[in-house]
């Protein structure tokens, strides 16, 4: 049970040394490494950092660091006592007293990355307090003092930006360790402080010069690279902590940005823009952005959806593949069809409602040249609770279908080369239809106001919003040179997110629009990867938003 605390301790302390590593990473590389050995490594790293600090003249940084190290030493005493007590329970009872219980969240049949990590942290802290109350309270006092002094150092004028960044690291590490009992509070406090760090004029200038070059880029190049690396790792460690232990969904698109003269720079969304440069070596573990997942096989991204746990469901041949945030996956089998004349069948679309019920439309080709569409409704445990044929979609030609489920439990469907919009209930019974201007369609999503949004038009320059009754609410034109790839509603920040592509730059961008269609922010997303097509944004009312492509999943 102490391993989760050891993991937090390791990842945060490694931040001070500008390393990207945690206990989990170490154990994955060597299964024989114990928690005690990881903590021993942490202490060794702290000694190296102390040697480095001896060359600095700032007494407040020394004072803050010393308090932090004393707190870590006391925490290690708590952890050792907790481990001894746990072993005694195991030896005497043959079980763990329920301390390692897991929450079932349907996470691909494995332990849930978010829910069980948060549960383990709660159990571990309770264990520490129970077995070593005196040492834990003393450790908290040291962390509190370290945080206070680091904040003073950060706020002091005429301090070098290098020292301010180190003070920021000390503040964030101390804050996390002090509030392990309340990770939600730690996340809130650290994010508030991160905004202050990002708003420093010196930080904004460093990032601007690093990204844009110019005459200033010739001077102090090594120091600038080190400062940018520190900034990126601060954001990475904090993003990973909030993602694991906060009760709120961690939105990469809502993450604090560094405001530059010509753009907003997001250390999470724009991770690759920095990490792939020759001047930057962030470490082997961080070549992949902290908000990105590489699936074990190529995905049909257009047939994908995300649920409230941040798990991705994607059409997988004629069944569904469920991919969890930890990278594990499993296939959800759909019932065998009773149609004896079916010669071809495949998934046409996947949607998830706010209660995590899953909707799947499968297209069937019958020998008599009839194209039939079947709707499956699965509950949050992936058991089929309803199956029906969508007779109103039946035809003689295979046509792509897109659909979404709104808050009124109505299914909105659109077909390629068909002006009609179909509205049916969740049992597949058609309620009504209405017509729109274009027969072209790309993607369809539901907004917070229960309107549905379609990206359409042959030139892919517009996004339209309709009421459930079919009234056109707005037509949003994207900026010049941009073409619409996909669109979704981001419920956390209450904005429309449009993924666009600029051909002459070969680059993708994320446009953040108000519900009225006003462009609020344009963020570089990524360069186009050769043969990488069909990217799809998918969102869930509880918060998760992801861009799904053939070879990767990026949570925004």
URPE-V262407 format. One record per run of one state. SS is the DSSP state (A for helix, B for strand, O for the rest). FROM is the first residue (numbers start at 1). TO is the last residue. If there is no record, write none. Layout:
SS_FROM_TO / SS_FROM_TO
This chain:
O_1_2 / A_3_16 / O_17_22 / A_23_29 / O_30_34 / A_35_53 / O_54_58 / A_59_93 / O_94_114 / A_115_131 / O_132_132 / A_133_155 / O_156_160 / A_161_178 / O_179_179 / A_180_198 / O_199_200 / A_201_212 / O_213_214 / A_215_218 / O_219_220 / A_221_245 / O_246_257 / B_258_259 / O_260_263 / B_264_265 / O_266_270 / A_271_275 / O_276_283 / A_284_286 / O_287_291 / B_292_293 / O_294_300 / A_301_303 / B_304_306 / O_307_311 / B_312_316 / O_317_318 / B_319_323 / O_324_328 / B_329_332 / O_333_341 / B_342_352 / O_353_357 / B_358_366 / O_367_370 / B_371_378 / O_379_383 / B_384_389 / O_390_390 / A_391_393 / O_394_394 / B_395_395 / O_396_400 / B_401_405 / O_406_409 / B_410_415 / O_416_419 / B_420_425 / O_426_429 / B_430_435 / O_436_442 / B_443_446 / O_447_451 / B_452_456 / O_457_461 / B_462_466 / O_467_471 / B_472_477 / O_478_481 / B_482_490 / O_491_494 / B_495_502 / O_503_506 / B_507_513 / O_514_518 / B_519_527 / O_528_535 / B_536_539 / O_540_544 / B_545_548 / O_549_552 / B_553_555 / O_556_556
